[in-house]
């Protein structure tokens, strides 16, 4: 059906070959059942053509939906442009990223007061974990009676492992359910299934949207190494997550970016949730730096214009993390940067920053939208090991 390059957050992008039947069946299931897309609905997703959500959006035609497309900045008219679009076209499904929701929350946008949004039944969010405060914002400031569906999957399966359910409650901070027909579980390192504990997101049985393979990988060695190396005959997706008592899912970040200070594994999203709720902080990125035989947590923050990272703000950031997470989550270093590197699909690249800090070469420079931002992390005297 198509060849897709992964975003490059974890290294050189993979060139993934997707088959027609399985992907289209998977999309139709997700659209009609998980998203309640009906013939005549108006489906919108804010996405570039280089992100898998574009392919996902196009398949909405199979459910009989009209596709709404927008090319440009979502922050035109002080962030109102997409809500203007929703009103003018009678949008029923508004798809976006968690970062967009966080950004409009920070500037105080209140579409519930300025727009009608009458036909809008669902708001979809992906790209990174939607924080509990993002759920609060949507229901308070966008619309109280829609289905807020945080969804997660990836270019690897050009679909979702966990997503929404219009017939079930939305729990604050949780993805609602596993994808229908998918044997999704969370495993510990030994391959034991977990509930209520953090571990690796896996799928234990084959599913329709598995790739046909990788381009230029005739014996399938790279394909098997990417997904089946850790657990034999079990797809390991690379997300660090937890199945909740409600049967929902919380994703804490990429498992290969998990921090491990003192042998305690911490998902990066656990720190972002606290830091990015502060008004002074626009965005952040956190890594583990090898330090004196262990790992120390280093947090980089991009601040609002005019803000300066002084001792008061550093202490405030650390207190916020300590009070709402644990002392283990508190970074050893908090440093200011002018920008944070991201892929062309908008995802921050924790592993690239980690490699720069350790003086290692970057394998996925071509995948970055702003590779010049890596300069802010290179050879920082505050991170010198000697």
DOFIVO-9141 format. One record per residue (C-alpha): x, y, z. Coordinates in Angstrom, 1 decimal, always signed. Example, Ala and Ser with C-alpha at 12.3 -4.5 7.8 and 13.67 -1.06 7.14 Angstrom:
# residues 2
[[+12.3,-4.5,+7.8]]
[[+13.7,-1.1,+7.1]]
//
This chain:
# residues 386
[[+0.0,+0.0,+0.0]]
[[+2.8,+2.4,+0.8]]
[[+6.4,+2.7,+2.1]]
[[+6.7,+4.8,+5.3]]
[[+9.8,+6.1,+7.0]]
[[+9.7,+6.1,+10.8]]
[[+10.2,+9.6,+12.4]]
[[+13.8,+9.0,+13.5]]
[[+13.4,+9.6,+17.3]]
[[+15.4,+6.5,+18.1]]
[[+18.0,+6.4,+15.3]]
[[+18.1,+6.1,+11.6]]
[[+14.5,+6.0,+10.2]]
[[+13.2,+2.6,+9.3]]
[[+11.8,+2.2,+5.8]]
[[+8.6,+0.2,+6.5]]
[[+6.6,-1.7,+3.8]]
[[+2.9,-1.8,+4.6]]
[[+0.3,-4.0,+2.9]]
[[-3.0,-2.9,+1.6]]
[[-5.6,-5.3,+3.1]]
[[-4.4,-5.4,+6.7]]
[[-3.9,-1.7,+7.0]]
[[-7.2,-0.7,+5.5]]
[[-9.1,-3.2,+7.7]]
[[-7.3,-1.9,+10.7]]
[[-8.1,+1.7,+9.8]]
[[-11.7,+0.9,+9.1]]
[[-12.0,-0.8,+12.6]]
[[-10.4,+2.2,+14.3]]
[[-12.5,+4.8,+12.4]]
[[-15.9,+3.2,+12.6]]
[[-15.7,+1.5,+16.0]]
[[-13.1,+3.2,+18.1]]
[[-13.8,+6.8,+16.8]]
[[-17.5,+6.4,+15.9]]
[[-16.9,+7.9,+12.4]]
[[-20.2,+7.7,+10.4]]
[[-21.0,+8.4,+6.8]]
[[-21.3,+12.2,+6.3]]
[[-19.0,+13.0,+9.3]]
[[-16.3,+15.7,+8.9]]
[[-13.0,+14.3,+9.9]]
[[-9.9,+16.5,+10.5]]
[[-6.4,+15.7,+11.7]]
[[-3.7,+18.4,+12.0]]
[[-0.8,+16.6,+10.3]]
[[+1.9,+16.9,+7.8]]
[[+2.0,+14.5,+4.8]]
[[+5.2,+13.0,+6.3]]
[[+3.4,+11.8,+9.5]]
[[+1.5,+8.5,+9.6]]
[[-1.6,+10.4,+10.8]]
[[-1.9,+11.6,+7.2]]
[[-2.3,+8.0,+5.9]]
[[-4.7,+7.3,+8.8]]
[[-6.7,+10.4,+7.9]]
[[-7.0,+9.5,+4.2]]
[[-8.5,+6.1,+5.1]]
[[-11.4,+8.0,+6.7]]
[[-12.9,+8.0,+3.2]]
[[-13.7,+4.3,+3.7]]
[[-16.0,+5.1,+6.6]]
[[-17.9,+7.6,+4.4]]
[[-16.4,+10.7,+6.1]]
[[-15.5,+14.0,+4.4]]
[[-11.9,+14.9,+5.1]]
[[-11.0,+18.4,+6.3]]
[[-7.5,+19.5,+5.4]]
[[-5.5,+22.5,+6.7]]
[[-2.0,+23.5,+5.5]]
[[-0.3,+26.1,+7.6]]
[[+0.4,+27.1,+11.2]]
[[-2.2,+26.1,+13.8]]
[[-1.4,+29.3,+15.7]]
[[-2.7,+31.8,+13.2]]
[[-5.2,+34.2,+14.8]]
[[-3.6,+33.5,+18.2]]
[[-4.5,+29.8,+18.0]]
[[-8.1,+30.3,+17.0]]
[[-7.8,+29.2,+13.3]]
[[-8.5,+25.5,+13.7]]
[[-11.5,+26.2,+15.9]]
[[-12.7,+28.7,+13.3]]
[[-12.3,+25.9,+10.7]]
[[-14.2,+23.5,+13.0]]
[[-17.2,+25.9,+13.2]]
[[-17.3,+26.9,+9.6]]
[[-17.2,+23.3,+8.3]]
[[-19.2,+21.5,+11.0]]
[[-16.2,+19.4,+12.1]]
[[-17.3,+16.2,+14.0]]
[[-13.8,+14.8,+14.8]]
[[-10.9,+17.1,+15.7]]
[[-7.5,+15.4,+15.5]]
[[-4.3,+17.0,+16.9]]
[[-1.3,+16.4,+19.1]]
[[-0.8,+16.5,+22.8]]
[[+1.7,+19.4,+22.3]]
[[-1.0,+21.5,+20.5]]
[[-3.4,+21.0,+23.4]]
[[-0.6,+21.9,+25.9]]
[[+0.3,+25.0,+23.8]]
[[-3.3,+26.4,+23.6]]
[[-3.7,+25.8,+27.3]]
[[-0.6,+27.8,+28.0]]
[[-1.9,+30.8,+26.1]]
[[-5.3,+30.6,+27.8]]
[[-7.4,+29.8,+24.7]]
[[-11.0,+29.1,+25.6]]
[[-12.9,+27.8,+22.5]]
[[-15.8,+26.8,+24.6]]
[[-16.5,+30.5,+25.2]]
[[-15.6,+31.8,+21.7]]
[[-16.9,+29.0,+19.4]]
[[-20.0,+26.9,+19.0]]
[[-18.5,+23.6,+18.1]]
[[-22.0,+22.0,+18.0]]
[[-21.3,+19.0,+15.8]]
[[-18.0,+18.2,+17.5]]
[[-18.2,+14.7,+19.1]]
[[-14.6,+13.6,+19.4]]
[[-11.2,+15.1,+20.0]]
[[-8.2,+12.8,+19.2]]
[[-4.7,+13.3,+20.5]]
[[-1.4,+11.6,+19.7]]
[[+2.3,+12.2,+19.1]]
[[+3.2,+12.1,+22.8]]
[[+1.4,+11.2,+26.0]]
[[-1.6,+13.6,+26.8]]
[[-1.0,+14.7,+30.4]]
[[-3.9,+14.6,+32.9]]
[[-3.9,+18.4,+32.9]]
[[-4.6,+18.2,+29.1]]
[[-7.8,+16.2,+29.8]]
[[-8.8,+18.8,+32.4]]
[[-8.2,+21.6,+29.9]]
[[-10.2,+20.0,+27.0]]
[[-13.2,+19.3,+29.1]]
[[-13.2,+22.7,+30.8]]
[[-12.2,+24.9,+27.9]]
[[-13.0,+23.1,+24.6]]
[[-16.2,+21.1,+25.1]]
[[-17.6,+19.2,+28.0]]
[[-19.6,+16.5,+26.1]]
[[-17.1,+15.1,+23.6]]
[[-15.1,+11.9,+23.7]]
[[-11.4,+12.8,+24.3]]
[[-9.5,+10.0,+22.8]]
[[-5.8,+9.8,+23.5]]
[[-4.5,+7.3,+21.0]]
[[-1.1,+5.6,+20.5]]
[[+0.5,+3.3,+18.0]]
[[+3.1,+4.3,+15.4]]
[[+4.4,+4.4,+11.9]]
[[+5.6,+0.8,+12.5]]
[[+1.9,-0.4,+12.4]]
[[+0.5,+2.8,+10.8]]
[[-2.4,+2.5,+13.3]]
[[-3.0,+2.2,+17.0]]
[[-2.4,-0.4,+19.7]]
[[-4.5,+1.6,+22.3]]
[[-7.1,+4.2,+21.6]]
[[-10.6,+5.5,+22.3]]
[[-14.0,+3.9,+23.0]]
[[-17.1,+6.1,+22.5]]
[[-19.2,+3.7,+24.6]]
[[-17.0,+3.8,+27.7]]
[[-15.9,+6.4,+30.3]]
[[-12.9,+8.6,+29.7]]
[[-10.5,+8.4,+32.7]]
[[-8.3,+11.4,+33.3]]
[[-4.8,+10.8,+32.1]]
[[-5.5,+7.4,+30.5]]
[[-5.9,+6.0,+27.0]]
[[-9.3,+4.3,+27.1]]
[[-8.7,+0.8,+25.8]]
[[-6.7,-1.7,+23.8]]
[[-7.5,-1.9,+20.1]]
[[-10.2,-4.5,+19.2]]
[[-8.7,-7.8,+18.1]]
[[-5.2,-6.9,+19.3]]
[[-3.5,-9.0,+22.0]]
[[-1.9,-6.0,+23.8]]
[[-0.2,-6.6,+27.1]]
[[+2.5,-5.1,+29.3]]
[[+5.6,-7.3,+30.0]]
[[+8.4,-7.1,+32.5]]
[[+11.9,-8.0,+31.5]]
[[+11.3,-11.7,+31.9]]
[[+8.2,-11.7,+29.7]]
[[+5.6,-11.9,+32.5]]
[[+2.3,-10.0,+32.0]]
[[+1.8,-7.0,+34.3]]
[[-1.3,-5.0,+35.4]]
[[-0.9,-1.9,+37.5]]
[[+2.9,-1.9,+37.0]]
[[+5.2,-0.3,+34.5]]
[[+6.7,-2.3,+31.7]]
[[+7.1,-2.9,+27.9]]
[[+4.1,-2.6,+25.6]]
[[+3.9,-5.8,+23.6]]
[[+1.4,-7.6,+21.2]]
[[+1.5,-11.3,+21.8]]
[[-0.3,-12.4,+18.6]]
[[-0.2,-11.5,+14.9]]
[[-2.4,-8.6,+13.8]]
[[-3.6,-7.3,+10.3]]
[[-1.4,-4.2,+10.2]]
[[+1.9,-5.8,+10.9]]
[[+4.4,-4.6,+8.2]]
[[+5.2,-6.8,+5.3]]
[[+8.8,-6.0,+6.2]]
[[+11.5,-3.4,+5.7]]
[[+12.7,-2.1,+2.3]]
[[+16.1,-3.6,+1.3]]
[[+15.9,-6.3,+4.0]]
[[+15.7,-9.5,+1.9]]
[[+16.1,-12.0,+4.8]]
[[+14.0,-10.0,+7.3]]
[[+16.9,-9.7,+9.8]]
[[+16.5,-6.0,+10.5]]
[[+12.7,-6.4,+10.7]]
[[+13.0,-9.2,+13.3]]
[[+15.7,-7.3,+15.2]]
[[+13.5,-4.2,+15.5]]
[[+10.4,-5.9,+17.0]]
[[+11.1,-9.5,+18.0]]
[[+14.6,-9.6,+19.5]]
[[+13.6,-9.1,+23.2]]
[[+10.7,-11.5,+23.4]]
[[+10.6,-14.5,+21.0]]
[[+7.5,-14.4,+18.7]]
[[+6.1,-11.3,+20.6]]
[[+6.0,-7.8,+19.1]]
[[+7.9,-5.4,+21.4]]
[[+6.8,-1.9,+20.5]]
[[+9.2,+0.2,+22.5]]
[[+6.8,+2.1,+24.8]]
[[+7.2,+2.2,+28.6]]
[[+3.6,+2.0,+29.9]]
[[+1.1,+0.6,+32.4]]
[[-2.3,-1.1,+32.1]]
[[-4.6,+0.5,+34.7]]
[[-7.3,-1.1,+36.8]]
[[-9.9,+0.3,+34.3]]
[[-8.3,-1.6,+31.5]]
[[-6.9,+1.6,+30.1]]
[[-3.3,+2.5,+29.3]]
[[-0.8,+5.1,+30.6]]
[[+2.3,+5.7,+28.4]]
[[+5.3,+7.1,+30.2]]
[[+7.6,+7.5,+27.2]]
[[+9.8,+5.5,+24.9]]
[[+11.4,+2.5,+26.7]]
[[+14.8,+3.2,+25.2]]
[[+14.7,+6.7,+26.7]]
[[+13.7,+5.5,+30.2]]
[[+15.9,+7.1,+32.9]]
[[+17.6,+4.7,+35.3]]
[[+19.1,+6.6,+38.2]]
[[+20.2,+4.3,+41.0]]
[[+18.6,+1.4,+39.2]]
[[+15.0,+2.9,+39.3]]
[[+13.4,+3.1,+35.9]]
[[+11.5,+6.4,+35.2]]
[[+9.5,+7.3,+32.1]]
[[+10.4,+10.7,+30.7]]
[[+6.7,+11.7,+30.5]]
[[+6.5,+11.4,+34.3]]
[[+8.9,+14.4,+34.5]]
[[+7.4,+16.3,+31.6]]
[[+4.0,+16.2,+33.2]]
[[+5.3,+18.2,+36.2]]
[[+7.7,+20.6,+34.5]]
[[+5.4,+21.6,+31.6]]
[[+2.5,+22.5,+33.9]]
[[+4.6,+25.5,+35.1]]
[[+3.7,+28.8,+33.3]]
[[+7.4,+29.7,+32.8]]
[[+8.2,+26.6,+30.8]]
[[+7.3,+26.2,+27.2]]
[[+8.8,+22.8,+26.7]]
[[+11.4,+20.5,+28.2]]
[[+13.6,+17.5,+27.4]]
[[+15.2,+15.1,+29.9]]
[[+18.0,+12.6,+29.6]]
[[+20.1,+10.3,+31.7]]
[[+23.8,+11.2,+31.7]]
[[+26.4,+8.6,+32.6]]
[[+28.0,+9.9,+35.8]]
[[+30.4,+8.4,+38.3]]
[[+29.4,+4.9,+37.6]]
[[+25.7,+5.6,+37.7]]
[[+23.2,+7.8,+35.8]]
[[+22.1,+11.3,+36.7]]
[[+19.0,+13.0,+35.5]]
[[+19.5,+16.2,+33.4]]
[[+16.6,+18.4,+32.5]]
[[+16.7,+21.0,+29.8]]
[[+14.0,+23.7,+29.6]]
[[+12.9,+26.1,+27.0]]
[[+11.3,+29.1,+28.8]]
[[+8.7,+31.7,+27.8]]
[[+10.2,+34.8,+26.2]]
[[+11.7,+37.1,+28.8]]
[[+12.0,+34.4,+31.4]]
[[+15.4,+33.5,+32.9]]
[[+16.4,+30.3,+34.6]]
[[+17.5,+31.6,+38.0]]
[[+17.9,+29.7,+41.3]]
[[+14.3,+30.5,+42.3]]
[[+12.9,+28.9,+39.2]]
[[+15.3,+25.9,+39.4]]
[[+14.1,+25.3,+43.0]]
[[+10.5,+25.7,+41.9]]
[[+10.9,+23.1,+39.2]]
[[+12.6,+20.7,+41.5]]
[[+10.0,+21.2,+44.2]]
[[+7.1,+20.6,+41.7]]
[[+8.7,+17.3,+40.6]]
[[+9.5,+16.2,+44.2]]
[[+6.0,+17.1,+45.5]]
[[+4.1,+15.4,+42.7]]
[[+6.4,+12.5,+41.7]]
[[+9.3,+11.2,+43.9]]
[[+12.7,+12.4,+45.0]]
[[+14.2,+10.0,+42.4]]
[[+12.5,+12.0,+39.6]]
[[+14.2,+15.3,+40.7]]
[[+16.9,+16.2,+38.2]]
[[+20.5,+16.7,+39.3]]
[[+20.9,+19.5,+36.7]]
[[+18.4,+21.9,+35.2]]
[[+19.7,+23.9,+32.3]]
[[+18.1,+26.4,+29.9]]
[[+18.2,+26.0,+26.1]]
[[+16.9,+28.2,+23.3]]
[[+15.3,+25.4,+21.4]]
[[+14.7,+21.7,+21.5]]
[[+15.5,+19.4,+18.6]]
[[+12.6,+17.5,+17.0]]
[[+11.9,+15.3,+14.0]]
[[+10.1,+16.6,+11.0]]
[[+6.9,+15.1,+12.4]]
[[+7.4,+17.2,+15.6]]
[[+8.6,+14.6,+18.1]]
[[+11.4,+15.6,+20.5]]
[[+14.5,+13.4,+20.2]]
[[+15.7,+12.4,+23.6]]
[[+18.2,+9.9,+22.3]]
[[+19.9,+12.4,+19.9]]
[[+20.3,+14.8,+22.8]]
[[+21.7,+12.0,+25.0]]
[[+24.2,+11.1,+22.3]]
[[+25.3,+14.8,+21.9]]
[[+25.8,+15.2,+25.6]]
[[+28.0,+12.0,+25.7]]
[[+30.0,+13.1,+22.6]]
[[+28.6,+10.3,+20.4]]
[[+27.8,+10.7,+16.7]]
[[+24.1,+11.4,+15.8]]
[[+22.8,+8.7,+13.5]]
[[+19.6,+10.4,+12.4]]
[[+20.6,+14.0,+11.7]]
[[+18.7,+14.0,+8.4]]
[[+15.4,+13.2,+10.2]]
[[+15.6,+16.4,+12.3]]
[[+13.6,+19.5,+11.4]]
[[+16.0,+21.7,+13.4]]
[[+19.4,+20.0,+13.7]]
[[+21.0,+23.3,+14.6]]
[[+19.2,+23.1,+18.0]]
[[+21.7,+20.3,+19.0]]
[[+24.3,+23.0,+19.4]]
[[+22.6,+24.1,+22.7]]
[[+23.5,+20.7,+24.2]]
[[+27.0,+20.2,+22.9]]
[[+30.0,+20.7,+25.2]]
[[+28.1,+22.4,+28.0]]
[[+30.6,+23.1,+30.8]]
[[+27.8,+22.3,+33.4]]
[[+27.9,+18.7,+32.1]]
[[+31.6,+18.2,+32.0]]
[[+32.6,+14.8,+33.4]]
[[+36.0,+16.0,+34.6]]
//
